[in-house]
Amino acid sequence: MNRPLRSLRAMLRLMVGQPPYEAYLEHMARQHPEATPMTRIEFFRNREQARFGGAGGGKCC
């Protein structure tokens, strides 16, 4: 994927409140190496749930 497209994708993600999955994986590796990270789909659903309501979402730290 070329640089302008990556930048646009990142900007759109931030506009809708969706943090990058790659940053989540880095966080998990650093802060919770014993835990199995969520899949990309689980991560997306978790972030949507945290943003739009209901119990069970939110930040871990």
Residue frames relative to the residue before (quaternion, step in Angstrom):
aa qw qx qy qz dx dy dz
M 1.0000 0.0000 0.0000 0.0000 0.00 0.00 0.00
N 0.4115 -0.7315 0.4808 0.2538 3.58 -0.83 0.92
R 0.7108 -0.5102 0.3014 0.3790 3.53 -1.27 0.54
P 0.6728 0.4838 -0.3366 0.4472 3.68 0.75 -0.83
L 0.6517 0.5089 -0.3214 0.4615 3.58 1.00 -0.75
R 0.6308 0.5194 -0.3315 0.4717 3.60 1.01 -0.77
S 0.6537 0.5158 -0.3102 0.4587 3.57 0.97 -0.87
L 0.6471 0.5114 -0.3119 0.4717 3.57 0.96 -0.86
R 0.6485 0.5232 -0.3117 0.4567 3.57 0.93 -0.89
A 0.6583 0.5008 -0.3048 0.4722 3.60 0.95 -0.89
M 0.6468 0.5206 -0.3167 0.4586 3.58 0.97 -0.86
L 0.6656 0.4980 -0.3051 0.4646 3.59 0.91 -0.87
R 0.6220 0.5417 -0.3352 0.4553 3.57 1.01 -0.78
L 0.6782 0.4853 -0.2902 0.4693 3.55 0.92 -0.91
M 0.6254 0.5543 -0.3388 0.4323 3.58 1.04 -0.71
V 0.7483 0.3518 -0.2115 0.5211 3.58 1.07 -0.66
G 0.5635 -0.6543 0.3612 0.3519 3.58 1.28 0.24
Q 0.5008 0.6440 -0.4260 0.3911 3.57 1.14 0.53
P 0.2587 -0.7832 0.5411 0.1638 3.62 -0.31 1.17
P 0.5943 -0.5950 0.3947 0.3703 3.61 -1.12 0.51
Y 0.5280 -0.6444 0.4665 0.2973 3.54 -0.97 0.94
E 0.6254 0.5581 -0.3345 0.4307 3.58 1.03 -0.79
A 0.6363 0.5096 -0.3270 0.4781 3.60 1.04 -0.75
Y 0.6174 0.5379 -0.3348 0.4662 3.58 1.06 -0.74
L 0.6598 0.5073 -0.3103 0.4594 3.60 0.92 -0.88
E 0.6394 0.5133 -0.3211 0.4740 3.59 1.01 -0.80
H 0.6360 0.5258 -0.3194 0.4659 3.58 0.99 -0.84
M 0.6672 0.5035 -0.3044 0.4568 3.57 0.87 -0.93
A 0.6527 0.5163 -0.3161 0.4555 3.59 0.94 -0.84
R 0.7055 0.4602 -0.2569 0.4739 3.59 1.01 -0.85
Q 0.8148 0.3308 -0.1361 0.4562 3.55 0.71 -1.10
H 0.8018 0.1605 -0.0514 0.5733 3.60 1.11 -0.65
P 0.0148 0.8605 -0.5093 0.0016 3.62 0.73 0.98
E 0.6412 0.5380 -0.3246 0.4406 3.60 1.18 -0.47
A 0.6600 0.5232 -0.2983 0.4491 3.59 1.21 -0.45
T 0.4257 -0.6620 0.5531 0.2733 3.54 -1.23 0.58
P 0.3794 -0.7418 0.4975 0.2415 3.61 -0.63 1.04
M 0.5791 -0.5664 0.4553 0.3696 3.55 -1.26 0.46
T 0.5270 -0.5742 0.5063 0.3689 3.54 -1.26 0.39
R 0.6893 -0.4616 0.3427 0.4408 3.59 -1.25 0.24
I 0.6648 0.4962 -0.3025 0.4693 3.60 0.96 -0.84
E 0.6475 0.5040 -0.3204 0.4734 3.61 0.93 -0.84
F 0.6336 0.5354 -0.3197 0.4579 3.56 1.01 -0.86
F 0.6531 0.5134 -0.3106 0.4619 3.58 0.88 -0.95
R 0.6799 0.4881 -0.2905 0.4639 3.60 0.85 -0.94
N 0.6327 0.5355 -0.3209 0.4582 3.57 1.03 -0.82
R 0.6799 0.4825 -0.2861 0.4723 3.59 0.90 -0.91
E 0.6282 0.5161 -0.3355 0.4759 3.59 1.04 -0.72
Q 0.6492 0.5122 -0.3110 0.4685 3.58 0.95 -0.86
A 0.6599 0.5046 -0.3087 0.4633 3.58 0.94 -0.87
R 0.6946 0.4875 -0.2782 0.4501 3.57 0.96 -0.81
F 0.8168 0.3149 -0.1325 0.4648 3.56 0.81 -1.00
G 0.7447 -0.4657 0.2089 0.4301 3.56 1.20 0.37
G 0.6262 0.5269 -0.4303 0.3807 3.44 -1.38 0.19
A 0.5571 -0.5966 0.4658 0.3416 3.51 -1.32 0.27
G 0.6973 0.5113 -0.3393 0.3704 3.52 -1.28 0.32
G 0.6580 0.4834 -0.3313 0.4728 3.60 1.15 -0.23
G 0.4666 0.7004 -0.4790 0.2496 3.53 -1.25 -0.27
K 0.6341 -0.5447 0.4029 0.3728 3.49 -1.35 0.06
C 0.4677 -0.6816 0.4870 0.2819 3.54 -1.16 0.55
C 0.8020 0.2669 -0.1148 0.5219 3.59 1.04 -0.68
